[in-house]
Amino acid sequence: KRGTEGFGFDPIFIPRGESRTFAEMSLEEKNRYSHRARAVKKMLDFLLEFKF
């Protein structure tokens, strides 16, 4: 286990290509790997494109 940020399994998991766990990253860094953050960005791009 490494790091103090996040919750749950964050101190255990290390994203591919990284040397730090999610718990060692800032929220902004962690969101680069987050499936939820990627989905929200795609939705916002879609809504902006179609002016919803």
mmCIF file of the N, C-alpha and C atoms, coordinates in Angstrom:
data_MODEL
# 
_entry.id   MODEL 
# 
loop_
_atom_site.group_PDB 
_atom_site.id 
_atom_site.type_symbol 
_atom_site.label_atom_id 
_atom_site.label_alt_id 
_atom_site.label_comp_id 
_atom_site.label_asym_id 
_atom_site.label_entity_id 
_atom_site.label_seq_id 
_atom_site.pdbx_PDB_ins_code 
_atom_site.Cartn_x 
_atom_site.Cartn_y 
_atom_site.Cartn_z 
_atom_site.occupancy 
_atom_site.B_iso_or_equiv 
_atom_site.pdbx_formal_charge 
_atom_site.auth_seq_id 
_atom_site.auth_comp_id 
_atom_site.auth_asym_id 
_atom_site.auth_atom_id 
_atom_site.pdbx_PDB_model_num 
ATOM 1   N N  . LYS A 1 1  ? 0.850   -1.184 0.000   1.00 0.00 ? 1  LYS A N  1 
ATOM 2   C CA . LYS A 1 1  ? 0.000   0.000  0.000   1.00 0.00 ? 1  LYS A CA 1 
ATOM 3   C C  . LYS A 1 1  ? 0.887   1.236  0.000   1.00 0.00 ? 1  LYS A C  1 
ATOM 4   N N  . ARG A 1 2  ? 0.509   2.192  -0.882  1.00 0.00 ? 2  ARG A N  1 
ATOM 5   C CA . ARG A 1 2  ? 1.272   3.438  -0.959  1.00 0.00 ? 2  ARG A CA 1 
ATOM 6   C C  . ARG A 1 2  ? 0.321   4.597  -1.193  1.00 0.00 ? 2  ARG A C  1 
ATOM 7   N N  . GLY A 1 3  ? 0.571   5.717  -0.523  1.00 0.00 ? 3  GLY A N  1 
ATOM 8   C CA . GLY A 1 3  ? -0.210  6.930  -0.739  1.00 0.00 ? 3  GLY A CA 1 
ATOM 9   C C  . GLY A 1 3  ? -1.287  7.138  0.295   1.00 0.00 ? 3  GLY A C  1 
ATOM 10  N N  . THR A 1 4  ? -1.771  8.394  0.349   1.00 0.00 ? 4  THR A N  1 
ATOM 11  C CA . THR A 1 4  ? -2.778  8.754  1.349   1.00 0.00 ? 4  THR A CA 1 
ATOM 12  C C  . THR A 1 4  ? -4.032  9.355  0.734   1.00 0.00 ? 4  THR A C  1 
ATOM 13  N N  . GLU A 1 5  ? -4.034  9.591  -0.560  1.00 0.00 ? 5  GLU A N  1 
ATOM 14  C CA . GLU A 1 5  ? -5.196  10.191 -1.222  1.00 0.00 ? 5  GLU A CA 1 
ATOM 15  C C  . GLU A 1 5  ? -6.167  9.096  -1.651  1.00 0.00 ? 5  GLU A C  1 
ATOM 16  N N  . GLY A 1 6  ? -7.382  9.499  -2.016  1.00 0.00 ? 6  GLY A N  1 
ATOM 17  C CA . GLY A 1 6  ? -8.355  8.556  -2.545  1.00 0.00 ? 6  GLY A CA 1 
ATOM 18  C C  . GLY A 1 6  ? -8.971  7.681  -1.477  1.00 0.00 ? 6  GLY A C  1 
ATOM 19  N N  . PHE A 1 7  ? -9.469  6.518  -1.912  1.00 0.00 ? 7  PHE A N  1 
ATOM 20  C CA . PHE A 1 7  ? -10.163 5.613  -1.012  1.00 0.00 ? 7  PHE A CA 1 
ATOM 21  C C  . PHE A 1 7  ? -10.152 4.215  -1.609  1.00 0.00 ? 7  PHE A C  1 
ATOM 22  N N  . GLY A 1 8  ? -10.658 3.270  -0.863  1.00 0.00 ? 8  GLY A N  1 
ATOM 23  C CA . GLY A 1 8  ? -10.790 1.904  -1.362  1.00 0.00 ? 8  GLY A CA 1 
ATOM 24  C C  . GLY A 1 8  ? -9.462  1.307  -1.808  1.00 0.00 ? 8  GLY A C  1 
ATOM 25  N N  . PHE A 1 9  ? -9.406  0.918  -3.081  1.00 0.00 ? 9  PHE A N  1 
ATOM 26  C CA . PHE A 1 9  ? -8.224  0.259  -3.620  1.00 0.00 ? 9  PHE A CA 1 
ATOM 27  C C  . PHE A 1 9  ? -7.182  1.230  -4.169  1.00 0.00 ? 9  PHE A C  1 
ATOM 28  N N  . ASP A 1 10 ? -7.401  2.532  -4.055  1.00 0.00 ? 10 ASP A N  1 
ATOM 29  C CA . ASP A 1 10 ? -6.464  3.521  -4.605  1.00 0.00 ? 10 ASP A CA 1 
ATOM 30  C C  . ASP A 1 10 ? -5.017  3.313  -4.146  1.00 0.00 ? 10 ASP A C  1 
ATOM 31  N N  . PRO A 1 11 ? -4.751  2.924  -2.888  1.00 0.00 ? 11 PRO A N  1 
ATOM 32  C CA . PRO A 1 11 ? -3.360  2.727  -2.473  1.00 0.00 ? 11 PRO A CA 1 
ATOM 33  C C  . PRO A 1 11 ? -2.701  1.485  -3.078  1.00 0.00 ? 11 PRO A C  1 
ATOM 34  N N  . ILE A 1 12 ? -3.477  0.647  -3.744  1.00 0.00 ? 12 ILE A N  1 
ATOM 35  C CA . ILE A 1 12 ? -2.966  -0.619 -4.274  1.00 0.00 ? 12 ILE A CA 1 
ATOM 36  C C  . ILE A 1 12 ? -2.733  -0.563 -5.776  1.00 0.00 ? 12 ILE A C  1 
ATOM 37  N N  . PHE A 1 13 ? -3.654  0.040  -6.522  1.00 0.00 ? 13 PHE A N  1 
ATOM 38  C CA . PHE A 1 13 ? -3.593  -0.011 -7.983  1.00 0.00 ? 13 PHE A CA 1 
ATOM 39  C C  . PHE A 1 13 ? -2.669  1.042  -8.575  1.00 0.00 ? 13 PHE A C  1 
ATOM 40  N N  . ILE A 1 14 ? -1.856  0.592  -9.532  1.00 0.00 ? 14 ILE A N  1 
ATOM 41  C CA . ILE A 1 14 ? -0.945  1.459  -10.285 1.00 0.00 ? 14 ILE A CA 1 
ATOM 42  C C  . ILE A 1 14 ? -1.371  1.391  -11.746 1.00 0.00 ? 14 ILE A C  1 
ATOM 43  N N  . PRO A 1 15 ? -1.766  2.518  -12.341 1.00 0.00 ? 15 PRO A N  1 
ATOM 44  C CA . PRO A 1 15 ? -2.179  2.492  -13.747 1.00 0.00 ? 15 PRO A CA 1 
ATOM 45  C C  . PRO A 1 15 ? -1.008  2.105  -14.660 1.00 0.00 ? 15 PRO A C  1 
ATOM 46  N N  . ARG A 1 16 ? -1.330  1.450  -15.758 1.00 0.00 ? 16 ARG A N  1 
ATOM 47  C CA . ARG A 1 16 ? -0.320  1.053  -16.736 1.00 0.00 ? 16 ARG A CA 1 
ATOM 48  C C  . ARG A 1 16 ? 0.468   2.286  -17.190 1.00 0.00 ? 16 ARG A C  1 
ATOM 49  N N  . GLY A 1 17 ? 1.780   2.174  -17.201 1.00 0.00 ? 17 GLY A N  1 
ATOM 50  C CA . GLY A 1 17 ? 2.630   3.274  -17.624 1.00 0.00 ? 17 GLY A CA 1 
ATOM 51  C C  . GLY A 1 17 ? 3.004   4.234  -16.511 1.00 0.00 ? 17 GLY A C  1 
ATOM 52  N N  . GLU A 1 18 ? 2.488   4.016  -15.311 1.00 0.00 ? 18 GLU A N  1 
ATOM 53  C CA . GLU A 1 18 ? 2.772   4.881  -14.155 1.00 0.00 ? 18 GLU A CA 1 
ATOM 54  C C  . GLU A 1 18 ? 3.640   4.125  -13.160 1.00 0.00 ? 18 GLU A C  1 
ATOM 55  N N  . SER A 1 19 ? 4.274   4.863  -12.279 1.00 0.00 ? 19 SER A N  1 
ATOM 56  C CA . SER A 1 19 ? 5.046   4.240  -11.199 1.00 0.00 ? 19 SER A CA 1 
ATOM 57  C C  . SER A 1 19 ? 4.406   4.515  -9.841  1.00 0.00 ? 19 SER A C  1 
ATOM 58  N N  . ARG A 1 20 ? 3.332   5.319  -9.838  1.00 0.00 ? 20 ARG A N  1 
ATOM 59  C CA . ARG A 1 20 ? 2.650   5.687  -8.596  1.00 0.00 ? 20 ARG A CA 1 
ATOM 60  C C  . ARG A 1 20 ? 1.272   5.051  -8.540  1.00 0.00 ? 20 ARG A C  1 
ATOM 61  N N  . THR A 1 21 ? 0.795   4.823  -7.317  1.00 0.00 ? 21 THR A N  1 
ATOM 62  C CA . THR A 1 21 ? -0.569  4.334  -7.141  1.00 0.00 ? 21 THR A CA 1 
ATOM 63  C C  . THR A 1 21 ? -1.543  5.495  -7.314  1.00 0.00 ? 21 THR A C  1 
ATOM 64  N N  . PHE A 1 22 ? -2.825  5.170  -7.466  1.00 0.00 ? 22 PHE A N  1 
ATOM 65  C CA . PHE A 1 22 ? -3.845  6.220  -7.539  1.00 0.00 ? 22 PHE A CA 1 
ATOM 66  C C  . PHE A 1 22 ? -3.823  7.077  -6.270  1.00 0.00 ? 22 PHE A C  1 
ATOM 67  N N  . ALA A 1 23 ? -3.509  6.472  -5.129  1.00 0.00 ? 23 ALA A N  1 
ATOM 68  C CA . ALA A 1 23 ? -3.491  7.199  -3.860  1.00 0.00 ? 23 ALA A CA 1 
ATOM 69  C C  . ALA A 1 23 ? -2.337  8.190  -3.767  1.00 0.00 ? 23 ALA A C  1 
ATOM 70  N N  . GLU A 1 24 ? -1.366  8.078  -4.661  1.00 0.00 ? 24 GLU A N  1 
ATOM 71  C CA . GLU A 1 24 ? -0.238  9.011  -4.677  1.00 0.00 ? 24 GLU A CA 1 
ATOM 72  C C  . GLU A 1 24 ? -0.444  10.139 -5.683  1.00 0.00 ? 24 GLU A C  1 
ATOM 73  N N  . MET A 1 25 ? -1.573  10.124 -6.390  1.00 0.00 ? 25 MET A N  1 
ATOM 74  C CA . MET A 1 25 ? -1.854  11.120 -7.427  1.00 0.00 ? 25 MET A CA 1 
ATOM 75  C C  . MET A 1 25 ? -2.861  12.150 -6.938  1.00 0.00 ? 25 MET A C  1 
ATOM 76  N N  . SER A 1 26 ? -2.807  13.331 -7.561  1.00 0.00 ? 26 SER A N  1 
ATOM 77  C CA . SER A 1 26 ? -3.844  14.334 -7.308  1.00 0.00 ? 26 SER A CA 1 
ATOM 78  C C  . SER A 1 26 ? -5.123  13.881 -8.012  1.00 0.00 ? 26 SER A C  1 
ATOM 79  N N  . LEU A 1 27 ? -6.229  14.484 -7.661  1.00 0.00 ? 27 LEU A N  1 
ATOM 80  C CA . LEU A 1 27 ? -7.496  14.150 -8.305  1.00 0.00 ? 27 LEU A CA 1 
ATOM 81  C C  . LEU A 1 27 ? -7.423  14.414 -9.807  1.00 0.00 ? 27 LEU A C  1 
ATOM 82  N N  . GLU A 1 28 ? -6.785  15.511 -10.188 1.00 0.00 ? 28 GLU A N  1 
ATOM 83  C CA . GLU A 1 28 ? -6.650  15.841 -11.613 1.00 0.00 ? 28 GLU A CA 1 
ATOM 84  C C  . GLU A 1 28 ? -5.869  14.753 -12.355 1.00 0.00 ? 28 GLU A C  1 
ATOM 85  N N  . GLU A 1 29 ? -4.779  14.283 -11.770 1.00 0.00 ? 29 GLU A N  1 
ATOM 86  C CA . GLU A 1 29 ? -3.994  13.216 -12.394 1.00 0.00 ? 29 GLU A CA 1 
ATOM 87  C C  . GLU A 1 29 ? -4.799  11.923 -12.470 1.00 0.00 ? 29 GLU A C  1 
ATOM 88  N N  . LYS A 1 30 ? -5.473  11.595 -11.400 1.00 0.00 ? 30 LYS A N  1 
ATOM 89  C CA . LYS A 1 30 ? -6.259  10.361 -11.335 1.00 0.00 ? 30 LYS A CA 1 
ATOM 90  C C  . LYS A 1 30 ? -7.379  10.364 -12.381 1.00 0.00 ? 30 LYS A C  1 
ATOM 91  N N  . ASN A 1 31 ? -7.971  11.529 -12.625 1.00 0.00 ? 31 ASN A N  1 
ATOM 92  C CA . ASN A 1 31 ? -9.070  11.615 -13.588 1.00 0.00 ? 31 ASN A CA 1 
ATOM 93  C C  . ASN A 1 31 ? -8.630  11.329 -15.018 1.00 0.00 ? 31 ASN A C  1 
ATOM 94  N N  . ARG A 1 32 ? -7.335  11.433 -15.310 1.00 0.00 ? 32 ARG A N  1 
ATOM 95  C CA . ARG A 1 32 ? -6.848  11.071 -16.645 1.00 0.00 ? 32 ARG A CA 1 
ATOM 96  C C  . ARG A 1 32 ? -7.059  9.589  -16.923 1.00 0.00 ? 32 ARG A C  1 
ATOM 97  N N  . TYR A 1 33 ? -7.128  8.784  -15.876 1.00 0.00 ? 33 TYR A N  1 
ATOM 98  C CA . TYR A 1 33 ? -7.298  7.337  -16.011 1.00 0.00 ? 33 TYR A CA 1 
ATOM 99  C C  . TYR A 1 33 ? -8.732  6.888  -15.723 1.00 0.00 ? 33 TYR A C  1 
ATOM 100 N N  . SER A 1 34 ? -9.553  7.783  -15.217 1.00 0.00 ? 34 SER A N  1 
ATOM 101 C CA . SER A 1 34 ? -10.897 7.440  -14.765 1.00 0.00 ? 34 SER A CA 1 
ATOM 102 C C  . SER A 1 34 ? -11.854 7.209  -15.930 1.00 0.00 ? 34 SER A C  1 
ATOM 103 N N  . HIS A 1 35 ? -12.518 6.058  -15.935 1.00 0.00 ? 35 HIS A N  1 
ATOM 104 C CA . HIS A 1 35 ? -13.511 5.789  -16.977 1.00 0.00 ? 35 HIS A CA 1 
ATOM 105 C C  . HIS A 1 35 ? -14.683 6.764  -16.854 1.00 0.00 ? 35 HIS A C  1 
ATOM 106 N N  . ARG A 1 36 ? -15.015 7.174  -15.651 1.00 0.00 ? 36 ARG A N  1 
ATOM 107 C CA . ARG A 1 36 ? -16.112 8.128  -15.465 1.00 0.00 ? 36 ARG A CA 1 
ATOM 108 C C  . ARG A 1 36 ? -15.747 9.502  -16.024 1.00 0.00 ? 36 ARG A C  1 
ATOM 109 N N  . ALA A 1 37 ? -14.532 9.944  -15.756 1.00 0.00 ? 37 ALA A N  1 
ATOM 110 C CA . ALA A 1 37 ? -14.097 11.249 -16.271 1.00 0.00 ? 37 ALA A CA 1 
ATOM 111 C C  . ALA A 1 37 ? -14.076 11.244 -17.794 1.00 0.00 ? 37 ALA A C  1 
ATOM 112 N N  . ARG A 1 38 ? -13.614 10.145 -18.402 1.00 0.00 ? 38 ARG A N  1 
ATOM 113 C CA . ARG A 1 38 ? -13.594 10.065 -19.872 1.00 0.00 ? 38 ARG A CA 1 
ATOM 114 C C  . ARG A 1 38 ? -15.015 10.077 -20.430 1.00 0.00 ? 38 ARG A C  1 
ATOM 115 N N  . ALA A 1 39 ? -15.946 9.391  -19.765 1.00 0.00 ? 39 ALA A N  1 
ATOM 116 C CA . ALA A 1 39 ? -17.334 9.359  -20.226 1.00 0.00 ? 39 ALA A CA 1 
ATOM 117 C C  . ALA A 1 39 ? -17.981 10.744 -20.132 1.00 0.00 ? 39 ALA A C  1 
ATOM 118 N N  . VAL A 1 40 ? -17.736 11.452 -19.045 1.00 0.00 ? 40 VAL A N  1 
ATOM 119 C CA . VAL A 1 40 ? -18.297 12.798 -18.887 1.00 0.00 ? 40 VAL A CA 1 
ATOM 120 C C  . VAL A 1 40 ? -17.745 13.730 -19.957 1.00 0.00 ? 40 VAL A C  1 
ATOM 121 N N  . LYS A 1 41 ? -16.449 13.642 -20.251 1.00 0.00 ? 41 LYS A N  1 
ATOM 122 C CA . LYS A 1 41 ? -15.864 14.485 -21.293 1.00 0.00 ? 41 LYS A CA 1 
ATOM 123 C C  . LYS A 1 41 ? -16.500 14.194 -22.643 1.00 0.00 ? 41 LYS A C  1 
ATOM 124 N N  . LYS A 1 42 ? -16.697 12.918 -22.976 1.00 0.00 ? 42 LYS A N  1 
ATOM 125 C CA . LYS A 1 42 ? -17.341 12.568 -24.249 1.00 0.00 ? 42 LYS A CA 1 
ATOM 126 C C  . LYS A 1 42 ? -18.763 13.113 -24.308 1.00 0.00 ? 42 LYS A C  1 
ATOM 127 N N  . MET A 1 43 ? -19.494 13.015 -23.195 1.00 0.00 ? 43 MET A N  1 
ATOM 128 C CA . MET A 1 43 ? -20.858 13.519 -23.169 1.00 0.00 ? 43 MET A CA 1 
ATOM 129 C C  . MET A 1 43 ? -20.872 15.038 -23.361 1.00 0.00 ? 43 MET A C  1 
ATOM 130 N N  . LEU A 1 44 ? -19.980 15.747 -22.678 1.00 0.00 ? 44 LEU A N  1 
ATOM 131 C CA . LEU A 1 44 ? -19.916 17.204 -22.831 1.00 0.00 ? 44 LEU A CA 1 
ATOM 132 C C  . LEU A 1 44 ? -19.564 17.595 -24.259 1.00 0.00 ? 44 LEU A C  1 
ATOM 133 N N  . ASP A 1 45 ? -18.602 16.900 -24.861 1.00 0.00 ? 45 ASP A N  1 
ATOM 134 C CA . ASP A 1 45 ? -18.241 17.172 -26.258 1.00 0.00 ? 45 ASP A CA 1 
ATOM 135 C C  . ASP A 1 45 ? -19.447 16.979 -27.173 1.00 0.00 ? 45 ASP A C  1 
ATOM 136 N N  . PHE A 1 46 ? -20.195 15.903 -26.948 1.00 0.00 ? 46 PHE A N  1 
ATOM 137 C CA . PHE A 1 46 ? -21.385 15.614 -27.750 1.00 0.00 ? 46 PHE A CA 1 
ATOM 138 C C  . PHE A 1 46 ? -22.423 16.723 -27.589 1.00 0.00 ? 46 PHE A C  1 
ATOM 139 N N  . LEU A 1 47 ? -22.698 17.095 -26.341 1.00 0.00 ? 47 LEU A N  1 
ATOM 140 C CA . LEU A 1 47 ? -23.709 18.124 -26.083 1.00 0.00 ? 47 LEU A CA 1 
ATOM 141 C C  . LEU A 1 47 ? -23.306 19.468 -26.678 1.00 0.00 ? 47 LEU A C  1 
ATOM 142 N N  . LEU A 1 48 ? -22.043 19.810 -26.578 1.00 0.00 ? 48 LEU A N  1 
ATOM 143 C CA . LEU A 1 48 ? -21.577 21.074 -27.157 1.00 0.00 ? 48 LEU A CA 1 
ATOM 144 C C  . LEU A 1 48 ? -21.656 21.050 -28.678 1.00 0.00 ? 48 LEU A C  1 
ATOM 145 N N  . GLU A 1 49 ? -21.357 19.916 -29.274 1.00 0.00 ? 49 GLU A N  1 
ATOM 146 C CA . GLU A 1 49 ? -21.417 19.802 -30.734 1.00 0.00 ? 49 GLU A CA 1 
ATOM 147 C C  . GLU A 1 49 ? -22.839 19.993 -31.247 1.00 0.00 ? 49 GLU A C  1 
ATOM 148 N N  . PHE A 1 50 ? -23.810 19.459 -30.531 1.00 0.00 ? 50 PHE A N  1 
ATOM 149 C CA . PHE A 1 50 ? -25.203 19.546 -30.968 1.00 0.00 ? 50 PHE A CA 1 
ATOM 150 C C  . PHE A 1 50 ? -25.975 20.640 -30.234 1.00 0.00 ? 50 PHE A C  1 
ATOM 151 N N  . LYS A 1 51 ? -25.269 21.472 -29.482 1.00 0.00 ? 51 LYS A N  1 
ATOM 152 C CA . LYS A 1 51 ? -25.814 22.651 -28.803 1.00 0.00 ? 51 LYS A CA 1 
ATOM 153 C C  . LYS A 1 51 ? -27.001 22.341 -27.901 1.00 0.00 ? 51 LYS A C  1 
ATOM 154 N N  . PHE A 1 52 ? -26.880 21.300 -27.109 1.00 0.00 ? 52 PHE A N  1 
ATOM 155 C CA . PHE A 1 52 ? -27.918 20.958 -26.138 1.00 0.00 ? 52 PHE A CA 1 
ATOM 156 C C  . PHE A 1 52 ? -27.764 21.810 -24.920 1.00 0.00 ? 52 PHE A C  1 
# 
